[in-house]
Structures are given as structure tokens and as C-alpha cells.
Amino acid sequence: MRRIVWGRATSSNVMKVLWGLGELNLPFERIDVGGSFGKTDRPEYVAMNPTKLVPTLQEDDFTLWESNAILRYLCHAHAPGSTLWPQDPHTRANIDRWMDAQQTQLNRPMGVVFWGLVRTPPDKRDPAAIAQGIADTAKAYGLIEPLLGRHAYVAGSDFTLADIPWGVHAHRWFNMEFDRPTLPNLRTWYDRLCERPAYRQHIMSCPIV
Ligand SMILES: N[C@@H](CCC(=O)N[C@@H](CS)C(=O)NCC(=O)O)C(=O)O
């Protein structure tokens, strides 16, 4: 089977999939599209992913888009017994909830901070919007801060899919230059993620651009 990840490695949503594949030890190829690489509006890409966004996963003639759905698919199809996404309904629902919460709670404010500090030249920045984005991001991270004081990972004592969407953004959060509100449990968890080979390879080694 030929497995391809379509998407530039600097995209947070592509990073989730690369990290997940690394955790599962699943081989893949990656093709650069999106951002400065373009090509996401070509008919052959739109046929796979009508949102014209990245990532898209292709396994032979099966294609899937939406990063969190791809992570769940990979576990379901290729690692059904994995502790990344256990089959117990309550455990799995909790993991799914935190994956969704990254999209609904964290993504927007983190995007304001990232675009404001990284993708906008200093003279064009809106300091008030960035400050609000930082406060809102800290509030979103505040949802997992107490959990991380009780157990090592977002959904319990095991590393699971719930850690991946939040963990991709944590690397940016701790490595962009600004005055960070203190979230000690988040920091300890981030340091723990930094020990994982797949995190080092796909998240830490990628420039924040
Ligand atoms: N909900 C989608 C969002 C995908 C998305 O917004 N991708 C961004 C990159 S992080 C994108 O494609 N941006 C345009 C581009 O890179 O050309 C997912 O999780 O996969």
C-alpha cells in the first residue's frame, strides 16, 4: 500500500498527522502542497479535498481530510489495539472530546497569536489583538491545566490522541517570543512531550514559520 500525506510540514494540522504516523510507526511519503507550494486549487487535489486545505491522507484509492479524523482513522485501521485511542467507550469519548476542543477552543485564539507574532511584520502588528489572543489562548490551555496536574497526559496516565492536537500548538506556545502567562502543569507536560522521538522529529525540528 502506498501512503501519502499531502501538505507542507510547517502546517500545524499536517504536523498532527506526521506525529501520529510517527507514534504508530507507519511508513509514509509526504508531498509539499499548500502555503508557498500552492497546488491545493488544482483539480486533482480538489477532487481529494474540496476544502483546498492541508492535510489530506491518501492510502491507495482511499482519501481523507480533516487532521483529527485522519488520526482516528489511522488508529482504527492500522492500530486497533493501540493505547493511543483505546476501545473503551468512555475513554475514547473523552479523547475525542479533547481533540474536538482543540479545534473549537484553542485553534482560533492560537491562530491570532501565531499569525500576529510570526506571520505579520513587526510594523504591521496589532498589539491589542495579540494581547487578547494570548489571554484567550491561556484560557483555552487553562482547560487542560488542571487535568495535567492530576495525570501525566491530557486524557490520563497514557499518551493518547488527545495529546496530539494540543501538543502541536504547545510547541509554538512555548517557543514564540512573548510574555507567557504561567501554566506550570502545561510546561511539565510539554517537557514530557519533548522526550518523544516522533515529537522531536516532526514538531520540534520544524521551524516556527
Ligand atoms: N480543520 C482542518 C483545517 C485545515 C487547515 O486549516 N489547514 C491549513 C494549514 S494549518 C491550510 O490548509 N492553510 C492553507 C494552506 O496551507 O495553503 C484540519 O484540521 O485538517
PDBQT file of the ligand as one rigid body, heavy atoms in Angstrom, charges set to zero:
ROOT
HETATM    1  N1  LIG A 301      -9.896  21.507  10.118  1.00  0.00    +0.000 N 
HETATM    2  C1  LIG A 301      -8.843  21.289   9.141  1.00  0.00    +0.000 C 
HETATM    3  C2  LIG A 301      -8.107  22.615   8.962  1.00  0.00    +0.000 C 
HETATM    4  C3  LIG A 301      -7.051  22.531   7.879  1.00  0.00    +0.000 C 
HETATM    5  C4  LIG A 301      -6.322  23.856   7.718  1.00  0.00    +0.000 C 
HETATM    6  O1  LIG A 301      -6.832  24.926   8.124  1.00  0.00    +0.000 OA
HETATM    7  N2  LIG A 301      -5.126  23.787   7.145  1.00  0.00    +0.000 N 
HETATM    8  C5  LIG A 301      -4.348  24.985   6.918  1.00  0.00    +0.000 C 
HETATM    9  C6  LIG A 301      -2.907  24.789   7.382  1.00  0.00    +0.000 C 
HETATM   10  S1  LIG A 301      -2.777  24.514   9.130  1.00  0.00    +0.000 SA
HETATM   11  C7  LIG A 301      -4.290  25.263   5.421  1.00  0.00    +0.000 C 
HETATM   12  O2  LIG A 301      -4.511  24.389   4.609  1.00  0.00    +0.000 OA
HETATM   13  N3  LIG A 301      -3.969  26.507   5.061  1.00  0.00    +0.000 N 
HETATM   14  C8  LIG A 301      -3.804  26.895   3.687  1.00  0.00    +0.000 C 
HETATM   15  C9  LIG A 301      -2.503  26.413   3.096  1.00  0.00    +0.000 C 
HETATM   16  O3  LIG A 301      -1.622  25.919   3.814  1.00  0.00    +0.000 OA
HETATM   17  O4  LIG A 301      -2.363  26.571   1.878  1.00  0.00    +0.000 OA
HETATM   18  C10 LIG A 301      -7.919  20.177   9.638  1.00  0.00    +0.000 C 
HETATM   19  O5  LIG A 301      -7.828  20.014  10.873  1.00  0.00    +0.000 OA
HETATM   20  O6  LIG A 301      -7.330  19.448   8.821  1.00  0.00    +0.000 OA
ENDROOT
TORSDOF 0
